[in-house]
Amino acid sequence: MTKVVAINGSPSTGKGNTARILNPFIEGMKEAGASVDLFYTKRLKIKPCTGTFYCWDKKPGQCIQQDDMQTLYPLLWQADILVLATPVYIPLPGEMQNFMNRLCPLIDPELEIKKGRTRARFRNDVKISRIALVSSSGWWEIGNFGTVLRIAKELAKDANVEFAGALLRPHANLLGREPEKAKIIYDACRQAGFQSVKSGKIPEKLAKTVSRPLISEEKWIKGENY
């Protein structure tokens, strides 16, 4: 059975726009036979990384800090897929950034240069082979996801695992106002979750459906500047 750990970094937890996209995505993963553990960073006590590299130099694979990451580490070690779900802030909510920094114990400190960049990899006993991104934004344009998307892709490269794709939902706050269009998007999210387990990738066609505009840019900007 495919094991998934999904981390929702939205301060709004299960009631926010990120959850609107993440929840059907997870439903699709379960329909494909995966087991999913979902966590909200807002409900976890995750301290910032101290940057001492205790987990590399003194106790390889072990974090010196005792907080809720100690509950997550065993699940992360055994997961096949890591799903990062976050709204676009500047660029990420603080709790989500703390979580990502605290993945350091899972990383093997043996480094190599690939195409001019220093890269590491997950430790041999870490089973994660894919990282997927689910993200929401209040702005109209898909380009607003650029930094968040780059961070997720860089993490996959730094861990030497596959980036399985991204579901990016701009002007997500309008989903509740466009129920018919929203249903198409939610169905695409569910199908994307299913395919991410069965084929290992989020199909580009489904990703584009999730990102499709709900209203015109002109109408959106007029509504925001009323």
C-alpha positions in Angstrom: 0.0 0.0 0.0 1.2 3.5 -0.9 1.8 5.6 2.2 1.3 9.3 2.0 2.0 12.1 4.4 0.2 15.4 3.6 1.1 18.6 5.3 -1.3 21.5 5.1 0.5 24.7 6.0 -2.6 27.0 5.9 -3.3 28.9 9.1 -7.0 28.3 8.2 -6.4 24.5 8.6 -9.2 22.5 7.1 -11.5 25.5 6.4 -9.2 27.4 4.1 -8.8 27.6 0.4 -5.9 25.3 0.4 -8.0 22.6 1.9 -10.6 23.1 -0.9 -8.0 21.7 -3.3 -6.1 19.4 -1.0 -9.1 17.5 0.3 -10.4 16.1 -3.0 -6.8 15.4 -4.0 -6.4 13.2 -0.9 -9.8 11.6 -1.6 -8.5 10.5 -5.0 -5.3 9.1 -3.4 -7.4 7.0 -1.1 -9.6 5.8 -4.0 -6.3 4.6 -5.6 -5.6 2.5 -2.5 -3.2 4.8 -0.6 -3.2 5.5 3.1 -3.0 9.2 3.9 -1.9 10.9 7.1 -2.9 14.5 7.1 -1.5 17.1 9.4 -2.0 20.9 9.9 1.1 22.8 10.8 -1.1 25.3 12.7 -2.0 22.6 15.2 1.5 21.3 15.6 4.3 22.7 17.8 7.3 22.8 15.4 10.2 25.0 16.5 12.5 26.6 14.0 15.6 24.7 13.0 18.6 25.6 15.2 21.1 25.1 12.3 23.5 23.2 14.5 23.5 20.1 12.2 23.2 17.9 15.2 21.2 15.6 13.0 24.1 15.3 10.5 27.3 15.4 12.7 26.5 14.1 16.2 23.4 11.9 15.9 22.8 11.2 12.2 19.1 11.2 11.4 18.0 12.5 14.9 16.8 16.0 15.6 18.0 17.5 18.9 14.7 19.3 19.4 11.8 17.6 21.2 8.5 18.8 19.7 5.8 17.5 17.4 8.3 16.7 14.7 9.2 13.7 16.7 5.7 12.4 16.0 6.0 13.2 12.3 9.5 11.7 11.7 8.6 8.0 11.9 5.7 8.6 9.5 7.8 10.6 7.1 10.5 7.9 7.2 8.0 5.3 6.0 6.0 7.4 3.6 6.2 6.9 -0.2 4.8 10.3 -1.1 5.1 13.7 0.7 2.4 16.2 -0.2 3.2 19.8 0.6 0.0 22.0 0.7 0.3 25.7 1.3 -1.2 29.1 0.5 1.1 31.6 -1.2 2.3 34.1 1.4 5.7 35.9 1.3 6.4 33.2 0.2 5.2 30.6 2.8 3.4 30.7 6.1 6.0 30.6 8.9 4.8 27.2 10.3 5.2 25.6 6.9 8.7 27.0 6.5 9.6 25.6 9.9 8.4 22.1 8.9 10.4 22.1 5.7 13.6 23.2 7.4 13.1 20.5 10.0 13.3 17.8 7.3 17.0 18.1 7.6 17.4 14.8 9.7 16.0 12.9 6.7 18.8 14.2 4.5 22.1 12.4 4.1 25.0 14.9 4.4 27.0 13.3 1.6 27.0 16.0 -1.0 27.6 16.1 -4.8 27.6 18.7 -7.5 24.9 18.3 -10.2 24.7 20.8 -13.1 26.5 23.4 -11.0 24.4 23.0 -7.9 25.2 21.3 -4.6 22.7 18.5 -3.9 22.1 15.9 -1.2 19.6 13.1 -1.0 17.3 11.4 1.5 18.9 8.8 3.7 18.8 5.3 2.3 16.2 4.2 4.8 13.8 7.1 4.0 11.2 5.7 1.6 9.9 9.0 0.2 10.3 8.8 -3.6 8.0 11.6 -4.7 7.0 15.1 -3.6 3.8 16.8 -4.8 2.6 20.4 -4.3 -0.9 21.7 -3.7 -1.2 25.5 -3.4 -3.8 28.2 -3.4 -3.5 31.9 -4.0 -5.8 34.9 -3.7 -4.2 36.7 -6.7 -5.6 36.2 -10.2 -2.5 35.1 -12.1 -0.8 31.7 -12.1 2.5 33.4 -12.0 2.0 34.3 -8.4 3.0 30.6 -7.6 6.5 31.0 -9.1 8.4 31.1 -5.8 6.4 28.4 -4.0 6.7 26.1 -7.0 10.4 26.7 -7.2 10.8 25.9 -3.5 8.9 22.6 -3.8 10.9 21.6 -6.9 14.2 22.5 -5.2 13.4 20.4 -2.2 12.7 17.4 -4.5 16.1 17.9 -6.2 17.9 18.4 -2.9 16.4 15.1 -1.7 17.1 13.4 -5.0 13.5 12.4 -5.5 10.9 13.0 -8.2 8.7 16.0 -8.3 5.3 14.5 -9.0 3.7 17.8 -10.1 1.6 20.6 -8.7 -2.0 21.6 -8.3 -2.1 25.4 -8.3 -5.4 27.3 -7.7 -5.3 31.1 -8.3 -8.1 33.4 -7.0 -9.1 30.4 -4.9 -11.4 32.5 -2.7 -13.8 32.7 -5.6 -14.5 28.9 -5.7 -17.4 29.4 -3.3 -19.0 31.9 -5.7 -18.8 29.7 -8.8 -20.2 26.3 -7.7 -20.5 24.8 -11.2 -17.0 25.7 -12.2 -15.7 24.7 -8.8 -17.2 21.2 -9.2 -15.1 20.7 -12.4 -12.0 21.8 -10.5 -12.7 19.6 -7.5 -13.3 16.6 -9.8 -10.0 17.3 -11.5 -8.3 17.4 -8.1 -9.7 14.0 -7.2 -8.6 12.5 -10.5 -5.1 14.1 -10.0 -4.8 12.4 -6.6 -5.8 9.1 -8.1 -3.3 9.4 -10.9 -0.5 10.6 -8.6 -0.7 7.2 -6.8 -1.4 5.0 -9.9 1.1 6.6 -12.3 3.3 8.6 -10.0 2.5 11.9 -11.7 -0.1 14.6 -11.7 -1.2 14.7 -15.3 -0.6 18.1 -16.9 -4.2 18.2 -18.3 -5.7 17.9 -14.9 -3.3 20.4 -13.4 -4.4 22.9 -16.1 -8.0 22.3 -15.3 -7.4 23.0 -11.6 -5.7 26.3 -12.5 -8.3 27.5 -15.1 -9.6 31.0 -14.6 -13.0 31.4 -12.9 -13.5 35.0 -14.1 -11.6 37.4 -16.4 -8.6 39.3 -15.0 -10.4 42.6 -15.7 -13.5 41.5 -13.7 -11.3 40.2 -10.9 -9.3 43.4 -10.5 -12.5 45.5 -10.5 -13.9 43.3 -7.8 -10.8 43.6 -5.6 -10.6 47.4 -6.0 -14.2 48.2 -5.2 
